[in-house]
C-alpha cells in the first residue's frame, strides 16, 4: 500500500519535465506518477502545448482528468475529450503586436495555434517547428494565419536568440499581449495577463481543491504584466457550455 502523500495536487509540465527528447515517457516516470496517484495525489499536466497537441500524450499517461494547455489559455478535460475553458487572443491585437515587433527587430517567422479542441497549428513560410513531432499545417501567406480564432502566436527570428527576441517583444508589445519564452526556439504571444498560473487556478477550482493552506486558486491569481499605468487582475477564460 502506498504511503500517503503530502500533496493533494501535483502539477507538472511536459517538455523538459515528464517527456524525454523523443516525446516519450519513461517507465520510471509512469511508475512515479502511478505511486503518487495511489497515495491520493491528483496529477495535472500544465503545458504550453495546445489541447490537440497533448491528446495522445494524455492517452499514454492514462489521464482522464484535466490538463492546462496553451500556456494557460485552455483547460481540457481528457476524459470527456473537450475544452472546459478557453480564451482567445484577439487577432487584430495579435497583428498589431506582430507589426510592432517587426518594426523593432525586422522580419520574423510566425505561426499560430487555432482555438478549440481540434484547432490546428498553422505556420507561415520560413517558420520551423521547434518540436518536429508536433503536427503543423503550412500556409502560403501570413494573412491565412488569422482566418479562425487563435489562442496564441509563435515567433522565431532568423538571427536573434530567444532571449533577445523575447526582450524586444516585451519592450514594444505593452498591453497588447503577454510575451512568453516557453522553450528553445519558442517565443509566444498570448492573451494579455493569461499565464499557466491562470489555467492552473481555474483547473484547481474545477477540481474542488482544498487544503490546510491557501488554495492554488488564491495563490496563482497573478497580476497582469500587460496592464499599463496600474496593476490589474488576470482575465478569466470563458466557460464552454456542454
VENTANOR-V572819 format. One line per field, one symbol per residue. burial: 1 if it has 16 or more other C-alpha atoms within 10 Angstrom, else 0. A space follows every 10 residues. Layout:
burial->???
//
This chain:
burial->0000000110 0011100100 0010100000 0011111011 1111111111 1111100100 0010111111 1111111100 0111111111 1011101111 1100000111 1111111011 1111001110 0000010100 0100110011 1111111000 0100110111 0111111111 1100111111 1111111111 1111000000 0000011001 1101111000 0001111000 00
//
